[in-house]
């Protein structure tokens, strides 16, 4: 069973990044990244989110010890732009009184808005990843056959 540090290290290497490059992308120090990878520190949720975003990985892929994640398709910069566009569209379509509780509108405070945004982003990212996982292998199989 892999530790959190091992999962982060493997994801970093899979992304082709050094500790220094990951540190720059996350605004963390290289030594802190190294300490996390060696399980010397338990990073905060915000730090884990920053690492997952820098590695273009869903947060759960670095939190869980699951061999399925090794076969997860990576998201391209085009995918990231598409996710941002869809997130912006979804957030724009929600007005400030969109949440209802017992039939009454509920004012969204800053924390609720941020949680809603994170939830929507994770959902869109997961949908994009699942779509790539489902459809991309067929595309590559056709290319592989035509090359023979």
Protein Blocks (a to p, Z undefined) as FASTA:
>chain_A
ZZfklmmmmmmmmnopafklmmmmnopafklmmmmmnopaccdfklmmmmmmmnopafkl
mmpccfklmmpccddfklmmmmmmmmmmmmmmpcfklpcgehiacdddfklmmmmmmmmm
mmmmmmmmmmmmmmmmmmmmmmmmmmZZ
